[in-house]
Amino acid sequence: MWETIFDKMLSRLVRDGELSVTYPDGKTRSYGSGGSYAAAVRIKDTDTLRKLCTAPDLGLGEAYMDERLTIENDDIEGLISLILSNSYHDVMPFWVRAMDRARFRLGNWITRNTPQMAQANVAHHYDISDDLYRLFLDEDMQYSCAYFYDPDISLEEAQIAKKAHIANKLQIEPGMRVLDIGCGWGGMALTLARDYGAKVTGVTLSENQLARAKMRAEEQGLSDLIDFRLQDYRLLDEPFDRIVSVGMLEHVGLPQYSVYFDKVSDLLARDGVALIHTIGRTGPPMAESKWMTRYIFPGGYVPSLSELAPAIENSGLWNLDLEVWRLHYAYTLRHWLRRFDANIEQVKKMYDARFIRMWRYYLTICFLSFELNRQAVFHFQLGHQRDAVPITRDYLYRRQDARKRQAAE
């Protein structure tokens, strides 16, 4: 039965490209009329077929992790590219569409992210091992989208450019009190203190990241300028001249958007500027990947602009500028995967084969989501006053050019 259902699903789904499937009984069938993408897979058992029919997103990820579905030449990119290029929701069976709708309606409950849940969710992903992250991140351990002003620059150059671009948007001046919400391993806070003279408070829910950030501040002689804390942003009650948050809003959850932007509004000085950097959808809202929330980011959700706009509007903040980074994260993630693969022998000493397949699958589906789906990075520049920053973007590039000339001298 499940073979017949899966065969009908693929016959409707694969319109462009070609997919070859070898079923548990050894028979091979091809789908699609040819085109840009091609892949060949082998499915080892009927239970995997059932899961692929009833919950395709979760079933595919788990089957690949457990090697119950194998891909010719281990070409994950080719298979996922083929799937995403044929992502027509209307061709999926009615039960799959019904479950997706139900999960979307339950989004407020699934991503409610109370303080206790938020800390547990953060620990699931960020407290696994600094040694792993050091193998594929840049030297500053920036675990967020880099800024590729030229696609050919290195990952290190692009991450430095990201931090400089954000600092320019914030118009940081020496002595300013800056809040970094979700400070990670401290790279942004260290940069703003060391290079701009800011007094930075960084908050995180990861004990692992907190320890590393504090150690880095001490090593660089910046402990007097930076206060790293294990604290939920919702518990803060101090005023700040500037607020920055990079890659944290994706973990806030649907029901917390108003709480988040109201808190930014409350903490930000009347003439202050906030910069919120987040992954976002450029299409309508939809349910988050069940595989992603189970294995990688529990409680995570990538918001559409239409879901964020009401919370920003109701906070009373001006949206001073909105910049959309389109392919920057795809470039970043491809760098991460290449570095991960280049260090695979070291990874094997730390984790088993299932974890490695999970991590490669995660990085691959992420960069392809930015290349083939409706995902991008949003930069919200917010403030209480409409003239908190200049009324054109020219100042961003004048400041960058000035700093480059100063560095060259």
The 8 nearest C-alpha neighbors of each residue, nearest first, counted from 0:
[[1, 3, 2, 4, 5, 49, 45, 48],
 [2, 0, 4, 3, 49, 5, 48, 45],
 [1, 3, 5, 0, 4, 6, 48, 45],
 [2, 4, 6, 0, 1, 5, 7, 8],
 [3, 5, 1, 7, 6, 2, 8, 0],
 [6, 4, 8, 2, 7, 3, 52, 1],
 [5, 7, 3, 9, 4, 8, 2, 10],
 [8, 6, 10, 4, 5, 9, 3, 11],
 [9, 7, 5, 11, 6, 10, 12, 4],
 [8, 10, 12, 11, 6, 7, 13, 5],
 [11, 9, 7, 8, 12, 13, 30, 6],
 [12, 10, 9, 8, 13, 90, 7, 14],
 [11, 13, 9, 10, 8, 90, 14, 85],
 [14, 12, 31, 9, 15, 85, 11, 10],
 [13, 15, 31, 12, 85, 32, 16, 11],
 [16, 14, 31, 34, 13, 33, 32, 85],
 [17, 15, 34, 33, 36, 37, 31, 35],
 [16, 18, 31, 37, 33, 30, 32, 36],
 [17, 19, 38, 30, 29, 39, 37, 20],
 [18, 20, 29, 39, 28, 40, 38, 30],
 [21, 19, 40, 28, 27, 41, 39, 22],
 [20, 22, 27, 41, 26, 25, 42, 40],
 [21, 23, 42, 25, 24, 26, 20, 27],
 [22, 24, 43, 44, 25, 42, 45, 21],
 [25, 23, 22, 26, 21, 43, 44, 27],
 [26, 24, 22, 23, 21, 27, 41, 43],
 [25, 27, 22, 21, 24, 28, 23, 20],
 [28, 26, 21, 20, 22, 25, 19, 29],
 [29, 27, 20, 19, 21, 26, 30, 22],
 [28, 30, 19, 18, 20, 17, 27, 31],
 [29, 31, 18, 17, 13, 10, 19, 9],
 [32, 30, 17, 14, 13, 16, 15, 33],
 [31, 33, 16, 17, 15, 14, 34, 30],
 [34, 32, 16, 17, 31, 15, 35, 37],
 [35, 33, 16, 15, 36, 32, 17, 37],
 [34, 36, 16, 37, 33, 15, 81, 17],
 [35, 37, 16, 81, 34, 77, 17, 80],
 [38, 36, 17, 16, 18, 77, 81, 35],
 [39, 37, 18, 78, 77, 19, 17, 40],
 [38, 40, 19, 71, 18, 20, 70, 41],
 [41, 39, 70, 20, 69, 71, 19, 21],
 [40, 42, 21, 69, 68, 20, 22, 43],
 [43, 41, 68, 22, 23, 44, 67, 21],
 [42, 44, 23, 67, 68, 41, 22, 45],
 [45, 43, 23, 46, 47, 42, 48, 67],
 [44, 46, 48, 47, 49, 23, 1, 43],
 [45, 47, 49, 48, 44, 50, 1, 51],
 [48, 46, 50, 45, 49, 44, 51, 62],
 [49, 47, 45, 51, 46, 50, 1, 52],
 [48, 50, 46, 52, 47, 51, 1, 53],
 [51, 49, 58, 47, 53, 52, 48, 54],
 [52, 50, 55, 58, 48, 49, 54, 53],
 [53, 51, 49, 50, 55, 54, 5, 48],
 [52, 54, 50, 51, 49, 55, 95, 94],
 [55, 53, 50, 51, 58, 57, 56, 52],
 [54, 56, 51, 58, 57, 59, 52, 53],
 [57, 55, 58, 59, 54, 290, 60, 288],
 [58, 56, 290, 60, 59, 55, 54, 289],
 [57, 59, 51, 50, 55, 61, 56, 60],
 [60, 58, 62, 61, 56, 57, 55, 51],
 [59, 61, 63, 57, 62, 58, 64, 290],
 [60, 62, 64, 58, 63, 59, 65, 57],
 [63, 61, 67, 68, 59, 65, 64, 60],
 [62, 64, 66, 68, 60, 61, 65, 59],
 [65, 63, 61, 353, 356, 357, 62, 66],
 [64, 66, 62, 67, 63, 61, 353, 68],
 [67, 65, 63, 68, 64, 69, 62, 353],
 [66, 68, 62, 43, 65, 42, 63, 69],
 [69, 67, 42, 62, 66, 63, 41, 43],
 [68, 70, 41, 40, 66, 63, 67, 71],
 [71, 69, 40, 73, 39, 74, 72, 41],
 [70, 72, 73, 39, 40, 74, 69, 38],
 [73, 71, 74, 70, 75, 39, 69, 38],
 [74, 72, 70, 71, 75, 69, 76, 77],
 [73, 75, 72, 77, 76, 70, 71, 78],
 [76, 74, 78, 77, 73, 79, 70, 360],
 [77, 75, 79, 74, 78, 80, 363, 364],
 [76, 78, 80, 74, 75, 79, 38, 81],
 [79, 77, 81, 75, 38, 80, 76, 82],
 [78, 80, 82, 81, 76, 77, 83, 75],
 [81, 79, 77, 83, 82, 78, 76, 84],
 [80, 82, 78, 84, 36, 79, 83, 77],
 [81, 83, 79, 85, 80, 84, 86, 78],
 [84, 82, 86, 80, 85, 81, 79, 371],
 [83, 85, 81, 82, 86, 80, 371, 15],
 [86, 84, 83, 82, 87, 13, 12, 81],
 [87, 85, 83, 84, 88, 82, 12, 90],
 [86, 88, 89, 85, 90, 12, 91, 84],
 [89, 87, 90, 91, 86, 96, 12, 92],
 [88, 90, 87, 91, 96, 92, 93, 86],
 [91, 89, 88, 87, 12, 11, 92, 8],
 [90, 92, 89, 88, 95, 93, 96, 8],
 [93, 91, 95, 94, 90, 96, 8, 89],
 [92, 94, 96, 95, 97, 91, 89, 98],
 [95, 93, 97, 96, 92, 98, 53, 91],
 [96, 94, 98, 97, 92, 93, 53, 99],
 [95, 97, 99, 93, 94, 98, 100, 91],
 [96, 98, 94, 100, 95, 99, 93, 101],
 [99, 97, 101, 95, 100, 96, 102, 94],
 [98, 100, 96, 102, 101, 97, 103, 95],
 [99, 101, 103, 97, 98, 102, 96, 104],
 [102, 100, 98, 104, 103, 99, 97, 105],
 [103, 101, 105, 99, 104, 100, 286, 98],
 [102, 104, 286, 106, 100, 105, 101, 99],
 [105, 103, 101, 106, 102, 100, 107, 286],
 [104, 106, 102, 103, 108, 107, 109, 101],
 [105, 107, 109, 103, 108, 104, 110, 102],
 [108, 106, 254, 105, 110, 111, 253, 109],
 [107, 109, 111, 106, 105, 110, 254, 112],
 [108, 110, 106, 107, 111, 105, 298, 112],
 [111, 109, 252, 298, 112, 107, 108, 106],
 [110, 112, 108, 254, 107, 109, 252, 113],
 [113, 111, 117, 116, 110, 252, 114, 298],
 [112, 114, 116, 115, 117, 111, 118, 110],
 [115, 113, 117, 116, 118, 112, 231, 233],
 [116, 114, 113, 118, 117, 119, 112, 120],
 [115, 117, 113, 119, 112, 118, 114, 120],
 [118, 116, 114, 112, 120, 115, 119, 113],
 [117, 119, 121, 204, 120, 115, 116, 122],
 [120, 118, 122, 116, 121, 117, 123, 115],
 [121, 119, 117, 123, 297, 118, 122, 116],
 [120, 122, 118, 123, 119, 124, 125, 205],
 [121, 123, 126, 119, 125, 120, 124, 205],
 [124, 122, 120, 121, 125, 119, 126, 127],
 [125, 123, 122, 121, 126, 127, 295, 296],
 [124, 126, 122, 127, 121, 123, 205, 208],
 [125, 127, 122, 207, 128, 124, 123, 205],
 [126, 128, 125, 124, 123, 129, 122, 131],
 [129, 127, 130, 131, 126, 132, 125, 207],
 [128, 130, 132, 131, 133, 127, 126, 207],
 [129, 131, 128, 133, 132, 134, 349, 127],
 [132, 130, 129, 134, 133, 128, 346, 135],
 [131, 133, 129, 134, 130, 135, 136, 128],
 [132, 134, 130, 131, 136, 135, 129, 140],
 [133, 135, 132, 131, 136, 339, 342, 130],
 [134, 136, 338, 335, 339, 133, 132, 137],
 [137, 135, 140, 133, 132, 134, 335, 141],
 [138, 136, 140, 155, 139, 154, 141, 135],
 [137, 139, 140, 136, 155, 133, 141, 135],
 [138, 140, 137, 141, 186, 136, 155, 158],
 [141, 139, 137, 136, 138, 142, 133, 184],
 [140, 142, 139, 143, 137, 136, 186, 158],
 [143, 141, 140, 136, 144, 183, 246, 132],
 [144, 142, 141, 246, 145, 245, 328, 331],
 [143, 145, 328, 331, 327, 146, 142, 158],
 [144, 146, 158, 157, 161, 331, 147, 327],
 [147, 145, 161, 157, 160, 327, 148, 158],
 [148, 146, 149, 157, 150, 327, 145, 152],
 [147, 149, 146, 150, 157, 160, 152, 327],
 [148, 150, 147, 151, 152, 157, 146, 153],
 [151, 149, 147, 152, 148, 330, 327, 153],
 [150, 152, 149, 153, 147, 148, 154, 157],
 [153, 151, 150, 149, 156, 157, 154, 147],
 [154, 152, 156, 155, 157, 151, 150, 334],
 [153, 155, 157, 156, 158, 137, 152, 334],
 [156, 154, 158, 153, 137, 157, 159, 138],
 [157, 155, 153, 159, 154, 158, 160, 152],
 [156, 158, 146, 160, 154, 147, 145, 159],
 [159, 157, 145, 161, 155, 160, 156, 154],
 [158, 160, 156, 162, 161, 157, 155, 163],
 [159, 161, 157, 163, 158, 162, 146, 164],
 [162, 160, 146, 158, 164, 145, 159, 163],
 [161, 163, 165, 159, 164, 160, 166, 158],
 [164, 162, 166, 160, 165, 161, 167, 159],
 [165, 163, 167, 161, 162, 166, 160, 168],
 [164, 166, 168, 162, 167, 163, 161, 169],
 [167, 165, 163, 169, 168, 164, 171, 170],
 [166, 168, 170, 164, 169, 165, 395, 163],
 [169, 167, 165, 166, 170, 164, 395, 274],
 [168, 170, 166, 167, 171, 272, 165, 274],
 [171, 169, 167, 168, 166, 172, 388, 272],
 [170, 172, 169, 166, 195, 167, 173, 175],
 [171, 173, 175, 195, 174, 170, 197, 196],
 [174, 172, 196, 197, 175, 195, 171, 198],
 [173, 175, 197, 198, 196, 172, 176, 195],
 [174, 176, 197, 173, 198, 172, 240, 177],
 [177, 175, 198, 239, 240, 199, 197, 241],
 [176, 178, 241, 199, 242, 239, 240, 198],
 [177, 179, 242, 200, 199, 201, 243, 180],
 [178, 180, 201, 243, 182, 244, 242, 200],
 [181, 179, 244, 202, 182, 201, 178, 243],
 [180, 182, 203, 202, 247, 183, 179, 244],
 [181, 183, 201, 185, 179, 180, 203, 202],
 [184, 182, 185, 208, 181, 203, 209, 186],
 [183, 185, 212, 208, 186, 211, 182, 209],
 [184, 186, 212, 188, 182, 183, 187, 189],
 [187, 185, 189, 188, 139, 184, 190, 141],
 [186, 188, 190, 189, 185, 191, 162, 182],
 [187, 189, 191, 185, 190, 186, 199, 192],
 [190, 188, 186, 192, 187, 191, 193, 185],
 [189, 191, 187, 193, 188, 192, 194, 186],
 [192, 190, 195, 188, 189, 194, 197, 193],
 [193, 191, 197, 196, 189, 190, 195, 194],
 [192, 194, 190, 191, 189, 196, 195, 221],
 [195, 193, 190, 191, 192, 196, 189, 197],
 [196, 194, 191, 192, 197, 173, 193, 172],
 [197, 195, 173, 192, 193, 174, 194, 191],
 [196, 198, 192, 174, 175, 173, 195, 191],
 [199, 197, 224, 176, 174, 175, 225, 177],
 [198, 200, 177, 225, 178, 176, 197, 188],
 [199, 201, 226, 178, 225, 227, 179, 177],
 [200, 202, 179, 227, 182, 178, 228, 226],
 [203, 201, 228, 180, 230, 181, 182, 229],
 [204, 202, 181, 229, 205, 182, 230, 183],
 [203, 205, 118, 229, 230, 206, 121, 231],
 [206, 204, 208, 207, 203, 122, 209, 121],
 [207, 205, 209, 208, 210, 204, 229, 126],
 [206, 208, 205, 126, 210, 209, 211, 125],
 [207, 209, 184, 211, 205, 210, 206, 183],
 [210, 208, 206, 212, 207, 211, 205, 213],
 [209, 211, 213, 207, 208, 212, 214, 206],
 [210, 212, 214, 208, 209, 213, 184, 215],
 [213, 211, 185, 184, 209, 215, 214, 210],
 [214, 212, 216, 210, 215, 211, 209, 217],
 [213, 215, 211, 217, 212, 216, 218, 210],
 [216, 214, 218, 212, 217, 213, 211, 219],
 [217, 215, 221, 213, 222, 219, 214, 218],
 [216, 218, 220, 214, 222, 215, 219, 221],
 [217, 219, 215, 216, 220, 214, 221, 222],
 [220, 218, 216, 217, 221, 215, 222, 189],
 [221, 219, 217, 218, 222, 216, 223, 215],
 [220, 222, 216, 224, 223, 219, 217, 225],
 [223, 221, 225, 216, 217, 224, 220, 226],
 [222, 224, 221, 225, 220, 226, 198, 216],
 [225, 223, 198, 221, 222, 192, 199, 226],
 [226, 224, 199, 222, 200, 223, 198, 227],
 [225, 227, 200, 201, 199, 228, 224, 222],
 [226, 228, 201, 200, 202, 225, 213, 209],
 [229, 227, 202, 230, 201, 226, 203, 209],
 [230, 228, 203, 204, 202, 209, 206, 205],
 [229, 231, 202, 228, 203, 204, 232, 234],
 [230, 232, 233, 234, 204, 114, 203, 202],
 [233, 231, 234, 235, 230, 180, 202, 262],
 [234, 232, 231, 235, 262, 259, 258, 114],
 [235, 233, 232, 231, 236, 230, 262, 114],
 [234, 236, 232, 233, 237, 231, 266, 230],
 [235, 237, 234, 266, 238, 265, 233, 262],
 [238, 236, 235, 266, 239, 267, 265, 178],
 [239, 237, 266, 267, 268, 236, 240, 265],
 [240, 238, 176, 267, 241, 177, 268, 266],
 [241, 239, 271, 268, 176, 177, 175, 267],
 [240, 242, 177, 272, 239, 271, 273, 178],
 [243, 241, 273, 178, 177, 179, 274, 272],
 [244, 242, 274, 179, 273, 275, 178, 180],
 [243, 245, 180, 275, 179, 276, 247, 181],
 [244, 246, 276, 247, 275, 277, 243, 181],
 [247, 245, 277, 276, 143, 248, 249, 244],
 [246, 248, 249, 250, 181, 245, 244, 277],
 [249, 247, 251, 250, 277, 246, 244, 245],
 [248, 250, 247, 300, 301, 251, 299, 277],
 [251, 249, 299, 248, 247, 252, 298, 300],
 [250, 252, 248, 249, 255, 112, 256, 253],
 [253, 251, 110, 255, 250, 254, 111, 300],
 [252, 254, 255, 107, 256, 110, 111, 106],
 [255, 253, 107, 111, 252, 256, 110, 257],
 [256, 254, 258, 253, 257, 252, 259, 251],
 [257, 255, 259, 258, 254, 310, 253, 260],
 [256, 258, 310, 259, 260, 255, 261, 314],
 [259, 257, 255, 261, 256, 260, 262, 233],
 [258, 260, 256, 262, 257, 261, 255, 263],
 [259, 261, 263, 262, 257, 258, 314, 311],
 [262, 260, 314, 264, 258, 263, 259, 257],
 [261, 263, 265, 259, 264, 260, 258, 266],
 [264, 262, 260, 266, 261, 265, 267, 259],
 [263, 265, 261, 262, 267, 266, 260, 314],
 [264, 266, 262, 263, 267, 261, 238, 268],
 [265, 267, 238, 263, 264, 239, 262, 237],
 [268, 266, 239, 264, 271, 265, 238, 263],
 [267, 269, 271, 240, 270, 239, 238, 266],
 [270, 268, 271, 383, 267, 384, 382, 240],
 [271, 269, 268, 387, 384, 383, 272, 382],
 [272, 270, 268, 240, 241, 269, 267, 382],
 [271, 273, 382, 241, 381, 169, 242, 387],
 [274, 272, 242, 381, 241, 243, 380, 382],
 [275, 273, 380, 243, 379, 381, 242, 276],
 [274, 276, 244, 379, 378, 243, 245, 277],
 [277, 275, 245, 378, 377, 246, 244, 274],
 [278, 276, 246, 377, 376, 248, 279, 249],
 [277, 279, 376, 375, 377, 301, 249, 246],
 [280, 278, 302, 301, 303, 375, 376, 374],
 [279, 281, 303, 374, 282, 373, 302, 375],
 [280, 282, 373, 374, 303, 279, 304, 375],
 [281, 283, 280, 373, 303, 284, 304, 374],
 [282, 284, 303, 285, 281, 280, 305, 304],
 [285, 283, 303, 282, 302, 286, 280, 306],
 [286, 284, 103, 287, 283, 99, 100, 303],
 [285, 287, 103, 102, 99, 288, 284, 106],
 [286, 288, 300, 289, 285, 301, 292, 291],
 [289, 287, 291, 290, 292, 286, 56, 57],
 [288, 290, 292, 291, 57, 293, 287, 56],
 [291, 289, 57, 293, 288, 292, 294, 56],
 [292, 290, 295, 288, 289, 294, 293, 296],
 [291, 293, 297, 296, 289, 290, 294, 295],
 [294, 292, 290, 291, 297, 289, 295, 296],
 [293, 295, 291, 292, 290, 296, 297, 357],
 [294, 296, 291, 292, 293, 124, 297, 361],
 [295, 297, 292, 299, 291, 298, 124, 294],
 [298, 296, 292, 120, 299, 293, 295, 294],
 [297, 299, 110, 296, 292, 250, 112, 120],
 [300, 298, 250, 296, 297, 249, 292, 252],
 [299, 301, 249, 252, 287, 302, 250, 298],
 [300, 302, 279, 249, 278, 280, 303, 299],
 [303, 301, 279, 280, 300, 306, 304, 284],
 [302, 304, 280, 305, 284, 306, 279, 281],
 [303, 305, 307, 306, 308, 302, 281, 280],
 [304, 306, 303, 308, 307, 309, 283, 284],
 [307, 305, 303, 304, 308, 302, 309, 284],
 [306, 308, 304, 310, 305, 309, 311, 303],
 [307, 309, 311, 305, 310, 306, 312, 304],
 [310, 308, 312, 311, 307, 313, 306, 305],
 [311, 309, 257, 313, 312, 308, 307, 256],
 [312, 310, 314, 308, 309, 313, 260, 316],
 [313, 311, 309, 310, 314, 315, 308, 316],
 [312, 314, 310, 315, 311, 309, 257, 316],
 [315, 313, 261, 311, 316, 312, 260, 310],
 [316, 314, 313, 312, 317, 311, 383, 264],
 [317, 315, 383, 382, 314, 381, 311, 318],
 [316, 318, 382, 319, 381, 383, 385, 384],
 [317, 319, 381, 320, 380, 316, 379, 382],
 [320, 318, 380, 381, 317, 385, 382, 321],
 [319, 321, 380, 318, 379, 322, 381, 378],
 [322, 320, 379, 378, 380, 323, 377, 318],
 [321, 323, 378, 377, 324, 320, 379, 376],
 [324, 322, 377, 376, 325, 378, 321, 375],
 [325, 323, 376, 375, 327, 326, 377, 322],
 [324, 326, 375, 327, 323, 376, 369, 328],
 [327, 325, 329, 328, 369, 324, 330, 370],
 [326, 328, 330, 329, 325, 147, 146, 324],
 [329, 327, 331, 144, 330, 326, 332, 145],
 [328, 330, 366, 326, 332, 331, 369, 327],
 [331, 329, 333, 327, 328, 332, 334, 326],
 [332, 330, 328, 334, 329, 333, 145, 144],
 [333, 331, 335, 329, 334, 366, 330, 328],
 [332, 334, 336, 330, 335, 331, 329, 337],
 [333, 335, 331, 337, 332, 336, 338, 330],
 [336, 334, 332, 135, 338, 333, 337, 339],
 [335, 337, 339, 333, 338, 334, 340, 332],
 [338, 336, 340, 334, 339, 335, 341, 333],
 [339, 337, 135, 341, 335, 336, 340, 342],
 [338, 340, 336, 135, 342, 337, 341, 335],
 [341, 339, 343, 337, 342, 338, 336, 344],
 [340, 342, 338, 339, 343, 337, 344, 336],
 [343, 341, 339, 340, 345, 344, 338, 346],
 [342, 344, 346, 340, 345, 341, 339, 347],
 [345, 343, 347, 346, 342, 348, 341, 340],
 [346, 344, 348, 347, 343, 342, 349, 134],
 [345, 347, 343, 349, 348, 344, 350, 342],
 [348, 346, 344, 350, 349, 345, 343, 351],
 [347, 349, 345, 346, 350, 344, 351, 343],
 [348, 350, 346, 347, 345, 351, 131, 130],
 [351, 349, 347, 346, 348, 354, 352, 355],
 [350, 352, 354, 353, 347, 355, 349, 348],
 [351, 353, 355, 354, 356, 350, 347, 64],
 [354, 352, 356, 64, 355, 351, 357, 65],
 [355, 353, 357, 356, 352, 351, 358, 350],
 [354, 356, 352, 358, 357, 353, 359, 351],
 [357, 355, 353, 359, 64, 354, 358, 360],
 [358, 356, 354, 360, 355, 64, 359, 361],
 [357, 359, 361, 355, 360, 356, 354, 362],
 [360, 358, 356, 362, 361, 357, 363, 355],
 [359, 361, 357, 363, 358, 362, 356, 364],
 [362, 360, 358, 359, 363, 364, 357, 365],
 [363, 361, 365, 359, 360, 364, 358, 336],
 [364, 362, 360, 365, 361, 366, 359, 367],
 [363, 365, 367, 361, 362, 366, 368, 360],
 [366, 364, 368, 362, 363, 367, 361, 369],
 [365, 367, 329, 369, 368, 332, 363, 364],
 [366, 368, 370, 364, 369, 365, 371, 363],
 [369, 367, 372, 365, 366, 371, 370, 364],
 [370, 368, 374, 367, 366, 329, 372, 371],
 [369, 371, 367, 368, 372, 329, 366, 326],
 [370, 372, 368, 367, 369, 83, 84, 373],
 [373, 371, 368, 374, 369, 370, 83, 367],
 [374, 372, 281, 280, 282, 369, 375, 371],
 [375, 373, 280, 369, 372, 279, 281, 368],
 [374, 376, 325, 279, 324, 278, 369, 280],
 [375, 377, 278, 324, 277, 279, 323, 325],
 [378, 376, 323, 277, 276, 322, 278, 279],
 [377, 379, 276, 322, 321, 275, 380, 323],
 [380, 378, 321, 275, 274, 381, 320, 377],
 [379, 381, 274, 320, 319, 273, 318, 321],
 [382, 380, 318, 273, 319, 317, 272, 379],
 [381, 383, 272, 317, 316, 384, 271, 273],
 [384, 382, 316, 269, 317, 270, 385, 271],
 [385, 383, 387, 386, 382, 270, 317, 269],
 [384, 386, 387, 317, 319, 383, 382, 388],
 [387, 385, 388, 384, 389, 390, 319, 270],
 [386, 388, 384, 385, 270, 382, 272, 271],
 [387, 389, 386, 390, 319, 385, 272, 170],
 [390, 388, 391, 386, 387, 394, 392, 393],
 [389, 391, 388, 392, 386, 319, 385, 393],
 [392, 390, 393, 389, 394, 388, 395, 320],
 [391, 393, 394, 395, 390, 389, 396, 320],
 [392, 394, 395, 391, 396, 397, 389, 390],
 [393, 395, 397, 392, 396, 398, 389, 391],
 [396, 394, 393, 398, 167, 397, 392, 399],
 [395, 397, 399, 398, 394, 393, 400, 392],
 [396, 398, 394, 400, 399, 395, 401, 393],
 [397, 399, 401, 396, 395, 400, 394, 402],
 [400, 398, 396, 402, 401, 397, 403, 395],
 [399, 401, 403, 397, 402, 398, 396, 404],
 [400, 402, 398, 404, 403, 399, 397, 405],
 [403, 401, 405, 399, 404, 400, 406, 398],
 [404, 402, 406, 400, 405, 401, 407, 399],
 [403, 405, 407, 401, 402, 406, 400, 408],
 [406, 404, 402, 408, 403, 407, 401, 400],
 [405, 407, 403, 408, 404, 402, 401, 400],
 [408, 406, 404, 405, 403, 402, 401, 400],
 [407, 405, 406, 404, 403, 402, 401, 400]]
